[in-house]
Amino acid sequence: MTDTLLRSLRERMLDESEPLAGLLRKCLLLGAETGSEAPRLGAQGTQRLGVGG
């Protein structure tokens, strides 16, 4: 699942038509899958700023 999430993020992050909220949710899932806090903290920080819907 981690490879699939990472591949999906790589493909969509440069697509300006891709909703940011969906990308942030994928970051949260990636952080949970890998046990890393970096994607989770980055996504949460962006949400607190009101970015991504």
Phi, psi and omega in degrees: 000323181300316179298321180294316178297316181296316179298317179297316178298316180300319182290325189262343187294335179265355180276106185291347177275350180285126179298132181296325181301319178294321177295321179295321177297321177296323176297319178297316179296319179298316178299320179293319181293323185267348183078010181268138177274342185301308179297323181293313181294322177296316180294319180293321179296321179293320179296321179296330179281352179085018179268137173096015172090000000 
